Amino acid sequence: MLTPLRRQLPLFSSDTGFAARSAAFYAALFILSGIVLPFFPLWLEAKGIDAALIGVILAAPQVVRFFAIPLVTAHVDRRDAPRGTIVTLSALAAVGYALVASVEGSIAILCAYALTSFASTPVMPLLEAYTLRGLGARGRAYGPVRLWGSVAFIVGLFGAGFAADMLSPRNLIWLIVAASAAALVMAVNLAAVSTGEAEPAAMPRAPKRLLRDRAFLIVAVSAGLTQASHAVYYGFSALDWRQAGLDGTAIAALWALGVIAEIILFALSTRLPAFLTPSMLLTVGGAGAVLRWTVMAFDPPVAMLPLLQLLHAMSFGMTYLGALFFTHRHAPPGQAATAQGYLAVVLGVTAAFATGISGWLYGAFGDKAYAAMALVAIVGCAYGAVADHAARRVAGGTA
């Protein structure tokens, strides 16, 4: 099913350069994410921005990516230049975060963050296409490389958690600036993607094939809705838990627990049972999201939060892997970056809508906002089931 992705090899064996450098860049990016996701909203609140406008600002990357990602990924596929583009975008993102830190006022922050997002949002789909191409040609597994990003996310979480207890929230932005600079260093360190294959520069392009592929569109919508259902969690769990009396370290620990579950899934991704096809991963992931957000809507006791965080392996991890592997298989020749870009755009559109209304939902209903996220996840799960049924019918039981 996932060949050559299923082949399990240790990260540091023969031909380690590409895998190790890719893992290092994943790590740098996810340290940055580990700071931005839970603690950027705290900085925005400290700047005097209300919950509704925080939701709008947090939605900016999802809106911008709709334009940025197709433009950049198409350029990369035409030029076959993923590494150079990643380095350039990483440099622009580092400058952008410094600009966010320097401006004052909600509108100025929104504009600066949107500009930064134009550079930062295409990096991940480019990295996914770059890594899958390079690892596939080398017979290397994706999961053992990608999991270092999740490990680093925990480092970012705890580093920011400790900082949140010691620093004024208004100074947290400088951690983000420093992390973006570190990501730039790791981008420069990336190995060449050349595999000895002729990545078909002269091959006929089919940029719109996936847009007419019903199976791909169903998978993308399924993943988009399930991932979008995390909007309230990403935007307001840190605020909610802090109001419940948890300190920055405890908040980081709860986020880290979810990521640890995700890491275990990635580590075992080459050993998943055969029935967990990409479309089935989407279905199971959606079901996990429904359970997670339904319970969160009823203001569970703090003692239950660790158990709910373990569901992150399903709600995020399985959904992520299912969509990624499906898209990798369905990418037309010479369109790997574009295919991942299409997926990222669908994820961005759904996430933008969910993130944009999450501030209003949380401001109006508090924890009950998670009920709306559960409804979104139900639809995502249903689309995953449709994709799985269609894949089994067409392929005789495989996806």
C-alpha positions in Angstrom: 0.0 0.0 0.0 2.6 2.5 1.1 5.6 1.1 -0.8 8.3 2.4 -0.8 7.1 4.4 2.2 6.5 1.2 4.2 10.1 0.2 4.3 11.4 0.8 7.8 15.0 1.9 8.1 16.8 3.7 10.9 17.3 7.4 10.4 21.0 7.2 10.7 22.2 4.5 8.4 23.6 4.6 4.9 22.8 7.7 2.8 21.9 9.7 5.9 22.5 13.1 4.4 19.1 13.7 2.8 17.1 12.1 5.6 18.9 13.7 8.5 18.9 17.2 7.0 15.2 16.9 6.1 14.5 15.8 9.7 16.5 18.8 11.0 14.4 21.2 9.0 11.2 19.5 10.1 12.4 19.9 13.7 13.2 23.6 13.2 9.8 24.3 11.6 7.9 22.5 14.4 9.8 24.2 17.1 8.4 27.4 15.6 4.9 25.9 15.4 5.2 24.7 19.0 5.7 28.3 20.0 3.2 29.9 17.6 0.2 27.7 18.0 -0.4 27.9 21.7 1.3 31.1 22.6 0.8 33.5 19.7 -2.8 34.0 20.9 -1.5 34.9 24.4 0.7 37.6 22.8 -2.2 38.9 20.8 -4.3 39.1 23.9 -1.5 40.9 25.8 -1.5 43.5 22.9 -5.1 44.3 23.8 -6.8 42.4 21.0 -10.2 40.9 21.7 -11.1 37.2 21.1 -13.1 37.9 17.9 -10.3 39.8 16.3 -7.7 37.2 17.5 -9.7 34.6 15.5 -9.5 36.8 12.4 -5.8 37.3 12.8 -5.2 33.6 13.3 -7.2 32.9 10.1 -4.9 35.1 8.0 -2.5 32.3 7.1 -5.3 30.1 6.0 -6.7 32.8 3.7 -3.3 33.8 2.3 -2.3 30.2 1.5 -5.2 30.0 -0.9 -3.3 32.4 -3.2 0.3 31.7 -2.1 0.5 28.0 -2.3 -0.7 27.3 -5.9 1.5 30.2 -7.1 4.6 28.9 -5.4 4.1 25.1 -6.0 3.4 25.6 -9.7 6.7 27.6 -9.9 8.6 24.9 -8.2 7.3 22.1 -10.4 8.1 24.2 -13.5 11.6 25.0 -12.4 12.2 21.8 -10.4 13.7 23.9 -7.7 12.2 23.0 -4.3 15.3 23.6 -2.1 16.1 27.1 -3.4 12.4 28.1 -3.1 12.2 26.8 0.5 15.3 28.7 1.5 14.0 32.0 -0.1 10.6 31.6 1.6 12.2 30.8 5.0 14.3 34.0 4.8 11.2 36.1 3.9 9.3 34.5 6.8 12.0 35.3 9.3 11.9 38.9 8.2 8.2 38.9 8.4 8.0 37.7 12.0 10.4 40.5 12.9 8.0 42.9 11.3 5.0 41.4 13.2 7.0 42.0 16.4 7.7 45.6 15.6 4.3 47.0 14.5 1.6 48.3 16.8 -2.2 48.1 16.5 -4.5 45.2 15.5 -4.7 46.2 11.8 -1.0 46.6 11.4 -0.4 43.3 13.1 -3.0 41.6 10.9 -1.4 43.1 7.8 2.2 42.1 8.9 1.1 38.6 9.8 -0.7 38.2 6.4 2.5 39.2 4.6 4.5 36.8 6.7 2.1 34.0 6.0 2.5 34.6 2.2 6.1 33.4 2.6 5.6 30.8 5.4 2.5 28.9 4.3 3.9 27.3 1.1 6.9 25.9 3.0 5.2 22.8 4.4 3.7 21.5 1.2 7.0 22.1 -0.6 8.8 20.3 2.2 6.4 17.3 2.0 6.8 16.9 -1.8 10.6 17.4 -1.5 10.9 14.9 1.3 8.6 12.2 -0.2 10.4 12.4 -3.5 13.9 12.2 -2.0 13.0 9.5 0.5 11.1 7.4 -2.0 14.1 7.4 -4.4 16.3 6.3 -1.5 14.0 3.6 -0.3 13.5 5.4 3.0 10.4 5.6 5.2 8.6 8.9 5.7 7.4 8.4 9.3 10.7 8.1 11.0 11.9 11.3 9.4 8.7 13.3 10.0 8.4 12.3 13.6 11.4 14.5 14.5 9.2 17.5 13.7 6.7 16.3 16.3 9.5 15.7 18.8 10.7 19.2 18.2 7.2 20.6 18.5 7.3 19.4 22.1 10.6 21.2 22.7 9.1 24.4 21.4 6.0 23.9 23.6 8.0 23.4 26.8 10.4 26.2 25.9 7.6 28.6 25.3 5.7 27.2 28.4 8.7 28.0 30.6 9.1 31.4 29.0 5.4 32.2 29.5 5.9 31.7 33.2 9.0 33.9 33.4 8.4 36.6 30.7 5.8 39.1 30.1 3.3 37.8 27.4 4.3 40.8 25.3 7.8 39.4 24.9 6.8 36.0 23.7 6.9 37.2 20.1 10.7 37.4 20.3 10.8 33.6 20.8 8.9 33.3 17.5 11.4 35.6 15.8 14.3 33.6 17.1 12.7 30.3 16.1 12.0 31.5 12.5 15.7 32.5 12.2 16.7 29.0 13.3 14.4 27.5 10.7 16.2 29.6 8.0 19.5 28.1 9.1 18.1 24.6 8.7 16.6 25.4 5.4 20.0 26.5 4.1 21.4 23.1 5.3 18.9 21.0 3.3 20.5 18.5 0.9 19.9 18.5 -2.8 16.8 16.6 -3.8 18.4 15.1 -6.9 17.9 11.4 -6.9 19.4 10.4 -10.3 15.9 10.2 -11.7 14.8 12.4 -14.5 12.2 14.5 -12.8 10.2 15.1 -15.9 10.8 18.7 -16.9 9.9 17.8 -20.5 7.0 15.6 -19.5 3.5 16.8 -20.3 2.0 18.6 -17.3 -1.4 17.9 -16.0 -2.0 20.6 -13.3 -5.7 20.3 -13.3 -6.0 16.5 -13.3 -6.4 16.3 -9.6 -9.1 19.0 -9.6 -11.2 16.6 -11.8 -10.4 13.6 -9.6 -13.5 12.9 -7.6 -11.6 10.6 -5.2 -9.0 13.2 -4.5 -11.5 15.9 -3.9 -13.5 13.7 -1.4 -10.3 12.9 0.4 -9.2 16.6 0.5 -12.6 17.7 1.9 -12.5 14.9 4.5 -9.1 15.9 5.7 -9.9 19.6 5.5 -13.0 19.4 7.6 -11.4 17.1 10.3 -8.3 19.3 10.5 -10.5 22.4 10.6 -12.4 21.0 13.6 -9.2 21.7 15.6 -9.7 25.5 15.3 -11.1 26.1 18.8 -8.4 23.9 20.3 -5.5 25.6 18.4 -6.8 29.1 19.0 -8.2 29.1 22.5 -7.2 26.0 24.5 -4.2 27.9 26.1 -6.5 30.8 27.1 -9.2 28.4 28.4 -6.8 26.3 30.4 -5.0 29.3 31.8 -8.4 30.7 33.0 -8.9 27.3 34.6 -5.8 27.9 36.7 -3.2 26.0 34.7 0.2 27.6 34.3 2.3 27.8 31.2 4.2 24.6 31.9 1.0 22.6 32.5 -0.5 23.9 29.3 2.7 22.9 27.4 2.5 19.5 29.0 -1.0 18.9 27.8 -0.2 20.0 24.3 3.0 17.8 24.4 1.0 14.8 25.4 -1.1 15.0 22.3 2.0 15.4 20.2 3.6 12.3 21.9 0.7 10.3 20.8 1.2 11.6 17.3 4.9 10.7 17.4 4.1 7.1 18.3 1.8 6.9 15.4 4.4 8.3 13.0 7.0 5.9 14.4 4.7 3.0 13.8 3.4 4.2 10.4 5.5 1.6 8.5 3.8 -1.2 10.6 0.2 -0.2 10.4 -2.1 -3.0 9.6 -3.1 -3.4 5.9 -6.8 -2.4 6.5 -5.6 1.1 7.6 -5.5 2.4 4.0 -5.2 6.1 3.5 -9.0 6.5 3.2 -9.6 4.4 6.3 -7.1 6.5 8.2 -9.2 9.5 7.3 -12.4 7.8 8.6 -10.8 6.7 11.9 -9.2 10.1 12.4 -12.5 11.8 11.9 -14.2 9.5 14.4 -11.5 10.4 16.9 -12.1 14.1 16.4 -15.8 13.7 16.9 -15.2 11.9 20.3 -12.6 14.4 21.4 -14.6 17.6 20.7 -17.8 16.2 22.0 -16.3 15.5 25.4 -14.5 18.9 25.4 -17.8 20.7 24.9 -19.0 19.4 28.3 -16.1 21.2 30.2 -14.4 17.9 31.3 -12.4 17.9 34.6 -8.7 18.7 34.3 -7.9 15.0 35.2 -9.6 13.9 31.9 -7.7 16.3 29.7 -4.6 14.0 29.3 -6.8 11.2 28.0 -8.5 13.5 25.6 -5.1 14.7 24.4 -4.1 11.2 23.4 -6.9 11.3 20.8 -4.7 13.8 18.9 -3.0 10.7 17.3 -6.4 10.0 15.6 -7.9 13.5 15.1 -4.7 15.0 13.7 -2.2 12.2 13.1 -4.3 9.7 11.2 -6.0 12.4 9.2 -2.6 13.9 8.3 -1.1 10.6 7.1 -4.1 9.5 5.2 -4.3 12.7 3.2 -0.6 12.9 2.6 -0.2 9.3 1.4 -3.3 9.4 -0.8 -2.1 12.7 -2.4 1.4 11.3 -3.0 0.0 8.3 -4.8 -2.4 10.4 -6.9 0.1 13.1 -7.9 0.5 13.3 -11.7 4.1 12.9 -13.1 6.1 16.1 -12.4 3.3 17.6 -10.2 4.3 16.4 -6.7 4.6 19.9 -5.3 1.4 21.1 -7.1 -0.5 18.1 -5.7 0.5 18.7 -2.2 -0.3 22.4 -2.8 -3.8 21.6 -3.9 -4.3 19.6 -0.7 -2.8 22.4 1.4 -5.2 24.9 -0.2 -8.3 22.8 0.6 -7.0 22.4 4.2 -6.4 26.2 4.3 -9.9 27.1 3.0 -11.7 24.9 5.6 -9.3 26.0 8.3 -9.7 29.7 7.5 -13.5 29.5 7.8 -13.3 27.5 11.1 -10.5 29.7 12.6 -12.3 32.8 11.6 -15.5 31.9 13.4 -13.7 30.2 16.3 -13.1 33.5 18.0 -16.8 34.5 17.8 -17.8 31.0 18.9 -15.5 30.9 21.9 -16.3 34.5 22.9 -20.0 33.7 22.8 -20.2 30.2 24.1 -16.9 29.4 25.8 -16.2 25.6 25.9 -19.5 24.9 24.1 -17.7 26.1 21.0 -16.2 22.6 20.8 -19.7 21.2 20.0 -19.6 23.1 16.7 -16.2 21.5 16.0 -17.6 18.1 16.7 -20.3 18.7 14.0 -17.6 19.7 11.5 -15.7 16.5 12.4 -18.8 14.4 11.8 -19.0 15.6 8.2 -15.2 15.1 7.8 -15.6 11.5 9.1 -18.5 10.9 6.7 -16.5 12.1 3.7 -13.7 9.7 4.8 -16.2 6.8 4.9 -17.4 7.7 1.4 -13.8 7.8 0.1 -13.0 4.5 1.8 -16.1 2.8 0.3 -15.3 4.1 -3.2 -11.7 3.0 -2.9 -12.7 -0.5 -1.8 -15.2 -0.8 -4.6 -12.8 0.3 -7.3 -9.7 -1.3 -6.1 -11.1 -4.5 -4.6 -10.4 -3.7 -1.0 -7.3 -1.5 -1.2 -6.9 2.2 -1.2 
